[in-house]
Amino acid sequence: MTETLSLDTPNLGIFLLVTLAMGGGAAWMAGSSFARGWRPFWQCVLAGLAIAAVSRFLHYALFSGTLLSPAGYALDAVVILAIGALGYRVTRTRQMTTQYRWLYERTGPLSWRDRQGT
């Protein structure tokens, strides 16, 4: 008996492999790359939407999923965009606190603030 997701994905294992591991990995690398290149965040969003479309195609081509599924695409897009945004923000925080360490200090993995006394 297979576990079934309600959004046109045959089972949880396939979702974890295609969307989370493959799509999420690509989104993390794209987000990190856009941040390292000092590109605006909206370019990361466009790349994430394209990666979600590729993920939907892989569900269809490899595992007989539904290709044109708005709900399935939405699920893939939300997960992939979240991972891409996380990669972008982690990289940007690292950039700001290492390249401009006299101006900024890290306050967490996703944020920084002005250094006191500058």
C-alpha positions in Angstrom: 0.0 0.0 0.0 1.4 3.4 -1.0 1.0 6.6 0.9 -1.0 9.1 -1.2 -0.7 12.8 -1.3 -3.8 14.7 -2.3 -2.1 17.1 -4.8 -1.5 14.7 -7.7 1.8 13.3 -6.4 1.8 9.5 -6.4 3.4 9.1 -3.0 5.4 10.8 -0.3 8.7 9.2 -1.3 8.5 10.6 -4.8 7.6 14.0 -3.5 10.6 14.0 -1.1 12.9 12.8 -3.9 11.8 15.0 -6.8 10.5 18.2 -5.1 12.4 18.4 -1.9 15.8 16.8 -2.7 16.2 17.6 -6.4 14.1 20.7 -6.8 15.0 22.1 -3.4 18.7 21.5 -4.0 18.5 23.3 -7.3 16.6 26.1 -5.6 19.1 26.4 -2.8 22.0 26.6 -5.3 20.1 29.2 -7.4 19.2 31.3 -4.5 22.8 31.2 -3.1 24.1 32.0 -6.6 21.9 35.0 -7.0 22.9 36.3 -3.6 26.6 35.9 -4.3 26.2 37.7 -7.6 24.4 40.6 -5.8 21.3 40.0 -8.0 17.9 41.2 -6.8 15.6 38.7 -5.0 12.9 38.8 -7.8 15.3 36.9 -10.1 15.5 34.2 -7.5 11.7 34.0 -7.5 11.6 33.6 -11.3 14.2 30.8 -11.1 12.2 29.1 -8.4 9.1 29.1 -10.5 11.0 27.6 -13.4 12.5 24.9 -11.2 9.0 24.1 -9.9 7.9 23.6 -13.5 10.8 21.2 -14.1 9.9 19.4 -10.9 6.3 19.0 -12.1 7.7 17.6 -15.5 9.9 15.1 -13.6 6.8 13.9 -11.6 5.1 13.4 -15.0 7.9 11.9 -17.0 9.4 9.6 -14.4 6.6 8.6 -12.1 3.4 9.0 -14.2 2.2 12.1 -12.2 -0.1 14.7 -13.6 1.8 17.3 -15.7 -0.8 20.1 -15.8 -1.9 20.1 -12.2 -2.3 23.6 -10.7 -2.5 22.2 -7.2 0.6 20.1 -7.7 2.5 23.0 -9.3 1.5 25.2 -6.4 2.7 22.8 -3.9 6.0 22.3 -5.7 6.4 26.1 -6.2 5.8 26.9 -2.5 8.3 24.3 -1.3 10.9 25.3 -3.9 10.5 29.0 -3.4 10.8 28.7 0.3 14.1 26.7 0.0 15.4 29.2 -2.7 14.6 32.1 -0.5 16.3 30.5 2.5 19.4 29.9 0.4 19.4 33.5 -0.8 19.0 34.9 2.7 21.6 32.7 4.4 24.1 33.6 1.7 23.3 37.3 1.8 23.7 37.3 5.6 27.0 35.7 5.3 28.1 38.2 2.6 27.0 41.2 4.6 28.7 40.1 7.9 32.0 39.0 6.3 32.5 41.6 3.5 31.4 44.5 5.7 32.3 43.2 9.1 33.1 46.7 10.4 29.5 47.8 9.6 27.4 44.8 10.4 27.2 41.9 12.8 25.2 38.7 12.5 22.2 38.4 14.8 21.1 35.0 13.5 21.4 32.7 10.5 19.1 35.0 8.4 19.7 38.5 9.8 22.3 41.1 10.6 22.3 44.6 12.2 24.5 47.6 12.3 27.5 47.3 14.6 27.3 49.3 17.8 29.7 52.2 17.8 29.9 52.8 14.1 
